[in-house]
Every structure is written in structure tokens, then in C-alpha cells.
Amino acid sequence: MSMHKVDFEMVEMTLDVMKYAIGRLTHPAPELGKPKNEAELRDLVGETITPLGIGGEKAFNLFKDVLIKATVPIDHPRHLAFVPASPTKAAVMFDLVTSASSIHGAYWMEGAGGIFCENEAMKWLVSLTGLPKGAFGVFTSGGTAANLSAMVTAREYWRKDPNNRGKKGIIITSSGAHSSVKAMAKVIDCDVLLVETEEEMTSEALKEKIEGLDPQERQRLFAVVATGGTTNAGIIDDLWGIGALCQEKHLWFHVDAAYGGGALASKTARPLFKGLEKADSITIDPHKWLFSPYDCGAVLYREPELAKEAHSQEGSYLEIFNDEGARGFNPSDYQIQLTRRVRGLPLWFSLAMHGTDKYSWAVDRGIELANLAGELITKNPLVELVREPSLSCVLFRRIGWSAQDYTDWTYKNHREGFALVTPTKFKVQGNYETVARFCFINPATTENDISMILASME
Ligand SMILES: *Cc1c(COP(=O)(O)O)cnc(C)c1O
């Protein structure tokens, strides 16, 4: 195999990849792929990992012709399930640049220029929260890692008190909190107590829960996790009241705003988060409502030094990073991951290119679409709102439908490549009911898209 041949193949491959990326980015309506099972996919593509390789052209063709068609593009305008996404073209292009640049994002010594950019984007995020001077944060792989990083910081802070060493901690959150809070509590081996809620967690309900603890449990309680926009319904807890209560009771106040945090970019929605500025830590996922490609979460701290005490890693081969010349912001000191991609870089580029006003506009559009859907639902006799739209979430029922009807409807729309809209469960007057749910992120979704989806329920 001559070098010449290798280079030629590389040029071809590079052109193919760039052509594909440009084609995907400029295509107005990416195909909504249908699910296939593993055996079907294997039959279609055969063995791809072989001693000699199958060649870039063949591998790429299999990806383009078969595999990508078994995926759902998260930015499809009629993908309104779970929390969709809609990365800007600028951010996606810069994701390619981030990869091509091969930057190690753990330490300033190696990654200064890239980390500088991430930190510029972070400054903007911090400014939206109202956290005081000195507050700062770091980009993580997502909301789960951000919640974990914050919970570890809170726990380590609590255990600084010799009375708490060796004790198993307790966290209080609400039944509306995201599953990752409970999952990450397992990772740090602490117990979770739930405040049962149908709407927001109030400070009164939290107070009752705290005062109902026995003295031993009260000693073990170290943090409260409130939600800044539940994933299911966009409900924001009483951050003001909960924040004040946490201050009074000397509890760490974490706000999980992985989904809802994007709404801070909206000048009209921001006041809904009053009290967020009291938080000790906050999770916001730019890969949800701030138009970044996967994966990009963020954890923000009121006092970043406390995160550093909890997370900074020591090791003989890492000692060089303590040298004067390496002084600077080391992202690895503030969250659980050491080697990391500078995953805030695509957000930085897109923010720098478009300006923050464009972000406010795009987030406002998501909220506007939710309100528009609310109006269309109210006018349509076949459906009714379960509750008023909140942030960009809309819960509604198709009158007369069973849980199975919702499932059949979801799969039919998906099979036909028309839309991905999934049902959810919501507690209404004490009972869980299966209902339909929209979550709007993509500003390219139209009123017509919503009308067509509602028409598919006839
Ligand atoms: C999505 C979400 C998470 C988890 O974030 P990932 O990025 O999926 O890890 C946590 N909390 C809330 C409120 C979320 O909406």
C-alpha cells in the first residue's frame, strides 16, 4: 500500500464527509428515520469491523444508506417528544472544528485557547442566573453529570464538618424531579426523600418534610434539589421560598434547570426563575434549549472553590499542572471528568456569531409555539389541555383515548416518518393519567406542523 494511495483515499473520505455534513446542514427537512431491530440492521450491513478494514467508502455508504435511516434526527421540526434539540448550524460546524482541533479540555496548560472560549460562553450563562460575583461553572457531558458533580460538591462540603464524616447523607427533592437526581444519589450512596407534588414544590411542603424528620435524619440531610422547569411539564418550583428556607436551615440548594435553564435567555420568562440567584449550584443543559449539539451540559457554582475542593484530582503524573506556568482555569477541577472535550466550544462560536439576542428570540419562539399549541388545542373539540402550557411544554388529552390509543398513535406517526410525539403520564387529582405531550425547542416548527399533528388524532 503506497503512501500515495493512502493520501488519495483520505482526500476522498474528507470530501465525502464534508459533502455529507454540508448536505445535512442545508437540508430543510431531514428524514425521520424508522426504528429497526439489531438483527435487521446486521442483515443489512454485515460485518464492518474486519482485520483489513472494509474501506472508508463502503463504511460511509452503509452509514448513509442504512444506519442513519434507523435514527430520528433530534432537530426534525415535528420531533416534539422527550426534550428535542435544535443545534444551530454554526454550533454543528464548530463541533467539527472542535474535533479537528484535538484540544485536551481538562487543563489550561494544554487547552488555554479553547477553555478561554468555553469560559466566555460560561460567563454569559452565569450572568443569566443572577448568581453573585465569583460564581462560575464548567461544561459537562450533560445534566446527569452536572447534577452528580453538584451533589458530590454539596456532600463533600457537608462532610467538612467532623460530625458528618462517615455519615450517609440525605437529599430532599420533589416527585417531579428528573430521574437522574435519584440515579446519581445512588452513585454517591445517599438517600433521597421525595416531596410529593402535582404542581410545583412549595417552600411550605418542603418545610413540612424537613420538620417531619427525626433528629438523626435531620442531621443527615445536607441538600435540597429543586427543579427549574420539570422535564415532563415545564413546572418551576418555588425557587425563592425554597432558597430562603435552605439558607435558614443551612442546606445546600441545588437547582436542576437542565431543560428549563434555556428559558433564562428569554427576557419574559426569566422572572419565573426568581430565587435562582440563591442557589449554591445550578444545572443547565445547552444541548437541550440552548441550541448546542450533543453533548453539552453545564454545572454552575456560587462558590467554585468548594467544587474544586471536592473534584480536583491528584496524581504524580498530574503534578506538573500545579506549576506556576500552568495556572489558569482547569475544567477538570470542577466536575467529575478528567480528560474532556472542550464541549462548550460550539456554543461559544454560535453565540459569538449570532449574538445573545438571537438566542433570546429562539427561546421565545419555543414558548410562543407552546402557547400557540395551547390555543389550537382549546379550539379543537377532540382534545383538551391538561394544564396551561408551561415554558415550552404542553400536556393535553385526546378525549376518549386509552393509554393504548396514545401508544398506537405514536408508533403510527413514527412508522410513517411523519412525526415523533410521545405520550407521558401526569398526576391529575391524585391519579396518573396517560396524556399527550409536546415539547418545543426547534424554532423552525410551524403552526401547520402542530395542526397536522392534532389532525392525526382524529
Ligand atoms: C434532561 C434532564 C436531565 C438529564 O440531563 P442529560 O443531559 O440527559 O444527562 C436532568 N435534569 C433535568 C431536569 C432534565 O430535563
The ligand as an ORCA input file, in Angstrom:
! r2SCAN-3c Opt
* xyz 0 1
  C     -32.643     16.078     30.744
  C     -32.605     16.379     32.156
  C     -31.583     15.862     32.979
  C     -30.553     14.895     32.450
  O     -29.715     15.530     31.536
  P     -28.838     14.683     30.496
  O     -28.197     15.754     29.695
  O     -29.794     13.834     29.733
  O     -27.870     13.886     31.274
  C     -31.565     16.222     34.296
  N     -32.491     17.050     34.800
  C     -33.490     17.566     34.052
  C     -34.480     18.485     34.691
  C     -33.572     17.251     32.703
  O     -34.559     17.772     31.969
*
